Amino acid sequence: MTRKNRYLPNERQSNKAVEVGSVKIGNEAPVAVQSMTNTKTTDVQTTLKQIRILQSEGADLVRVAIPDFDSLDSFGRLCDFSPIPLIADIHFDYRLALGAIAGGASKIRINPGNIEKKKHIQEIVAAAADASIPIRVGVNSGSLPKDLHERYGPTAQAMVEACLRHVSLLESLGFQDLILSLKSSNVAETVRANEMIVECVNYPIHLGITEAGRRWRGSIKSAVGLGYLLAQGIGDTFRVSLTGDPIYEVRAAWEILKAWDLRTRGISIISCPTCGRCQVNLPNIAVKVEEQLQDIIVPMTVAIMGCEVNGPGEAKEADVGLACGQSAGLLMQDGEVISKVSEDEMIEELTALVRNHAADLKVENSKPNTDDPEN
């Protein structure tokens, strides 16, 4: 019963695709979710644990910083045991890129603002081509080539010219397995830069609002900018950049994707903002239910509603719903009333109903299609 958004995004604008390990980026592939570890790369055990947690939350790809040669040694070990493809984040020293490729990177991220010598770029390109891995050209407004920064400042125009300059160089070297990224902490400049670049090239686009801030503000800025671009069909993979635990980057990314029906995963909570008509502690119920259902990955809508105005309707339209009244509520599944529960029972009964329904959906989705001639 999961509802579909009537205002679907435009057709995706890139029709070229590249492969990052087992993940396809671009063309008609699903928009891929990325995050980045914030542990010390040299601490292999802790970093690998974070990678696995991010993967369990829905990350398709994880980027790892390689600031020095000690980190480079650890990166190879991470590649050996990571459950998902790893991207090597390289700045300044081209030798780190070469080592990361040799160590098993599924993609290299370089910044044209800080690796400038053509002969060094040539070596990176040759190594990436031999390993059959793509290169992400990552342009940030905070690290632009000096001449472009002096001419334009940290603007969309500067980012686009920096990107095209580097794309031209890589193409001249015969390398076209590229993913392009143009980011700023300024939402408007990020939007403009990405709108401009897709008019110039046909490579897959990685989106992000860089240095977006802490969880609350950063998620809002990212939802505004990235959601707007995704609605235009711009963007093939993205990261929500937040200060703090990267688990929230992945969760925010999925909420953005689910809002546009681009991908589905896990529980989508519909809950009312509450008002003077609400006669139960709905905020507490919503928080507890959401916390207890984080592990469910089966796509479902769950409505938690506080009064008789919109409550019954929203609860009926959801897969599972709770419509509250005076210290009690009605539990619904697929539009049918299942039972009446007291306020003290709501959290336990609702989560149990959701888990049971998720298990039923999982079984149903795993059944073979009897209409398929191959089954």
C-alpha positions in Angstrom: 0.0 0.0 0.0 3.1 2.3 -0.1 1.9 5.5 -1.8 3.6 6.8 -4.9 4.6 10.4 -5.5 2.6 11.9 -8.4 5.4 14.4 -9.0 8.1 12.1 -10.2 11.6 13.4 -11.0 12.6 14.1 -14.6 14.3 11.5 -16.7 17.9 11.1 -15.6 20.2 13.3 -17.6 23.4 11.1 -17.8 23.2 8.1 -20.1 26.8 7.1 -19.7 27.5 4.6 -16.9 30.6 3.5 -15.0 31.2 0.6 -12.6 32.5 1.1 -9.1 33.2 -2.4 -8.1 29.9 -4.2 -8.1 27.9 -0.9 -8.2 26.8 0.7 -11.5 26.7 4.5 -11.5 24.8 6.4 -14.1 22.3 5.8 -16.9 19.3 3.8 -15.6 21.0 2.5 -12.5 19.5 3.4 -9.1 20.9 6.5 -7.5 23.7 5.2 -5.3 24.1 6.2 -1.6 27.6 7.1 -0.4 29.2 8.0 2.9 32.7 8.5 4.2 34.5 7.1 7.2 35.6 9.5 9.9 37.8 7.1 11.8 41.6 7.1 11.5 42.2 5.0 8.5 45.3 3.5 10.2 42.9 2.0 12.7 41.8 -0.8 10.5 39.5 -2.6 12.9 37.6 0.5 13.9 37.3 1.7 10.3 36.2 -1.6 9.0 33.5 -1.7 11.8 32.2 1.7 10.6 32.2 0.6 7.0 30.1 -2.5 7.9 27.7 -0.3 9.9 27.3 2.1 7.0 26.6 -0.8 4.7 24.0 -2.2 7.0 22.3 1.2 7.0 22.1 1.2 3.2 25.3 2.7 1.9 26.3 1.4 -1.5 29.8 2.9 -1.5 32.1 4.3 1.2 34.9 6.7 0.7 38.1 6.5 2.8 40.6 9.3 3.4 44.2 8.5 2.6 46.2 11.4 3.9 49.6 9.7 4.3 51.5 6.5 3.5 50.6 4.8 6.8 46.9 5.2 5.8 47.8 3.8 2.4 49.0 0.6 3.9 45.8 0.2 6.0 43.6 1.0 3.0 44.7 -2.1 1.2 43.7 -4.2 4.2 40.3 -2.5 4.3 39.8 -3.3 0.6 40.4 -7.0 1.3 37.7 -7.2 3.9 35.1 -4.5 3.0 31.6 -5.8 2.2 31.1 -2.9 -0.3 33.3 -1.0 -2.8 35.7 1.5 -1.3 36.7 4.9 -2.8 40.1 6.3 -2.1 40.1 10.0 -1.3 43.3 11.5 -2.6 44.7 15.0 -2.2 48.1 16.6 -3.0 50.3 13.5 -3.5 49.7 11.5 -6.6 51.7 8.6 -5.2 48.9 8.0 -2.8 46.6 7.5 -5.7 48.9 5.0 -7.3 49.2 3.1 -4.1 45.5 3.1 -3.5 44.8 1.7 -7.0 47.4 -1.0 -6.4 45.8 -1.7 -3.0 42.4 -2.5 -4.5 40.4 0.8 -4.6 37.2 0.6 -6.6 37.4 4.3 -7.5 39.8 7.2 -7.0 38.7 10.6 -6.0 41.1 13.4 -7.0 40.8 17.2 -6.9 42.1 19.2 -9.8 42.8 22.1 -7.4 45.6 20.2 -5.7 47.2 17.7 -8.1 48.3 20.0 -10.9 51.3 18.4 -12.7 50.2 16.8 -15.9 52.8 14.0 -15.7 51.4 13.0 -12.3 47.9 12.9 -13.7 49.1 10.8 -16.5 50.5 8.2 -14.1 47.2 8.1 -12.2 45.2 7.7 -15.4 47.5 4.9 -16.7 47.1 3.0 -13.4 43.4 3.5 -13.2 43.0 2.3 -16.8 45.1 -0.8 -16.1 42.9 -1.6 -13.1 39.7 -0.8 -14.9 38.5 1.6 -12.2 36.9 5.1 -12.7 38.2 8.4 -11.5 36.0 10.9 -9.8 36.9 14.5 -10.6 35.9 16.2 -7.3 35.7 20.0 -7.5 35.0 21.9 -4.3 34.5 25.7 -4.1 36.9 25.7 -1.2 39.9 24.3 -3.1 39.7 25.8 -6.6 42.7 26.4 -8.9 44.2 29.7 -7.9 43.6 31.4 -11.3 39.9 30.5 -11.3 39.4 31.6 -7.7 41.0 34.9 -8.4 38.8 35.4 -11.6 35.4 34.3 -10.3 35.6 33.6 -6.6 34.1 30.5 -5.1 31.3 30.4 -7.6 29.5 27.9 -9.9 31.3 29.3 -12.9 34.7 28.7 -11.3 33.7 25.1 -10.4 32.4 24.3 -13.8 35.5 25.7 -15.5 37.8 23.8 -13.1 35.9 20.6 -13.8 35.9 21.0 -17.6 39.6 21.8 -17.6 40.4 18.6 -15.9 37.9 16.5 -17.9 39.6 17.9 -21.1 43.0 16.8 -19.8 41.7 13.3 -18.9 40.0 12.9 -22.2 43.1 13.9 -24.0 44.9 11.1 -22.2 42.2 8.7 -23.5 40.4 8.2 -20.2 36.6 8.5 -20.0 35.6 6.4 -17.1 34.7 9.5 -15.1 32.3 10.6 -12.4 32.1 14.4 -11.9 31.4 16.2 -8.6 30.9 19.9 -8.1 30.2 20.9 -4.5 29.9 24.0 -2.4 28.7 24.7 1.1 26.4 27.2 -0.6 23.3 25.5 -1.8 22.5 27.9 -4.6 26.0 27.7 -6.1 26.0 23.9 -5.9 22.7 23.8 -7.7 23.9 26.2 -10.4 27.1 24.4 -10.9 25.4 21.0 -11.5 22.8 22.5 -13.8 25.6 24.0 -15.8 27.8 21.0 -16.0 25.1 18.6 -17.3 24.7 21.0 -20.2 28.4 20.5 -21.1 29.1 16.8 -20.5 27.4 13.4 -20.3 29.3 11.8 -17.4 27.6 10.5 -14.3 27.3 13.1 -11.5 28.0 12.8 -7.8 26.1 15.2 -5.8 26.7 16.8 -2.4 26.4 20.0 -0.4 29.9 20.0 1.1 30.5 21.0 4.7 26.7 21.2 5.2 27.0 21.3 9.0 25.6 19.2 11.8 22.8 16.7 11.6 19.8 19.0 11.7 20.9 22.0 9.6 23.0 19.9 7.3 20.2 17.5 6.5 17.9 20.4 5.7 20.5 22.1 3.4 21.2 18.8 1.7 17.5 17.9 1.2 16.8 21.3 -0.3 19.8 21.3 -2.7 20.1 17.6 -3.6 16.3 17.0 -3.7 16.0 19.9 -6.1 18.7 18.5 -8.4 17.4 14.9 -8.2 13.9 16.2 -9.2 15.5 17.5 -12.4 17.1 14.2 -13.1 20.5 15.4 -12.2 22.6 13.1 -10.0 23.6 9.5 -10.1 25.1 9.1 -6.7 25.4 11.4 -3.7 26.6 11.9 -0.2 24.9 13.9 2.6 27.9 15.5 4.3 27.2 15.9 8.0 29.4 16.8 11.0 29.3 13.8 13.3 28.5 10.1 13.0 28.2 9.2 9.3 25.4 6.8 10.0 23.1 9.8 9.9 24.4 10.7 6.4 23.1 7.4 5.1 19.8 7.7 6.9 19.3 11.2 5.5 20.2 10.1 2.0 17.6 7.4 2.1 14.9 9.8 3.3 15.7 12.1 0.4 15.5 9.2 -2.1 12.3 7.9 -0.6 10.7 11.4 -0.7 11.0 11.4 -4.5 10.3 7.6 -4.8 13.7 7.1 -6.4 14.5 4.2 -4.1 12.7 2.4 -1.3 14.2 1.0 1.9 12.9 0.6 5.4 10.1 2.3 7.3 8.7 5.6 6.2 7.0 7.2 9.2 4.0 9.4 8.8 3.2 11.2 12.0 1.2 14.4 12.8 2.8 17.5 14.3 0.3 17.3 17.2 -2.0 20.1 18.4 -4.4 20.8 21.2 -6.7 18.0 20.0 -4.1 15.3 20.7 -4.8 13.4 23.9 -1.8 11.0 24.0 1.9 11.6 24.2 2.3 11.2 20.5 5.9 12.6 20.2 7.1 9.9 22.7 5.3 7.2 20.8 6.7 8.3 17.4 10.3 8.5 18.8 10.1 5.1 20.4 8.5 3.4 17.4 11.1 4.9 15.0 14.0 3.9 17.2 12.7 0.3 17.6 12.2 -0.1 13.8 15.5 1.1 12.5 16.6 -2.4 11.6 13.8 -3.1 9.2 14.8 -2.7 5.6 11.5 -3.9 4.0 9.8 -0.8 2.5 6.7 0.1 4.5 4.7 3.2 5.5 3.7 3.5 9.1 1.3 6.2 10.2 1.2 7.5 13.8 -1.6 9.9 14.1 -2.9 11.9 17.1 -6.5 12.8 16.5 -9.7 12.2 14.5 -9.1 15.0 11.9 -6.6 13.3 9.6 -5.7 10.3 11.7 -8.1 7.6 10.4 -7.5 8.5 6.8 -3.7 8.5 7.1 -3.7 5.3 9.1 -5.9 3.6 6.5 -3.7 4.6 3.6 -0.5 3.3 5.3 0.6 -0.3 5.4 0.3 -0.1 9.2 -1.3 2.7 11.1 -2.2 4.0 14.6 -5.1 6.4 14.9 -5.2 7.8 18.4 -8.1 9.2 20.4 -8.6 9.8 24.1 -5.9 7.7 25.8 -6.5 4.9 23.3 -6.0 4.2 19.6 -7.0 2.0 16.7 -4.3 -0.2 15.1 -4.8 -0.7 11.3 -3.2 -2.8 8.7 -3.9 -2.4 4.9 -6.8 -0.2 5.7 -8.6 -2.5 8.1 -8.9 -2.1 11.9 -7.0 -4.8 13.7 -7.6 -3.9 17.3 -8.1 -1.1 19.9 -5.2 -0.5 22.2 -4.6 1.7 25.3 -1.9 4.4 25.4 0.3 2.1 27.5 0.1 -0.6 24.9 0.6 1.5 21.8 4.3 1.3 21.3 4.6 -2.5 21.9 1.5 -3.4 19.9 2.3 -1.1 17.0 6.0 -2.3 16.6 4.9 -5.9 16.9 2.3 -5.4 14.1 4.9 -3.7 11.9 7.4 -6.5 12.4 4.8 -9.1 11.6 3.7 -7.3 8.5 7.3 -6.7 7.4 8.0 -10.5 7.7 4.9 -11.2 5.6 6.0 -8.8 2.9 9.5 -10.2 2.9 8.1 -13.7 2.3 5.7 -12.4 -0.3 8.4 -10.6 -2.2 10.7 -13.7 -2.1 8.1 -15.9 -3.9 8.9 -16.7 -7.5 6.8 -15.0 -10.2 4.6 -17.8 -11.5 3.9 -15.7 -14.6 7.7 -15.8 -15.5 8.3 -18.5 -18.0 11.7 -19.1 -16.5 10.2 -20.2 -13.1 
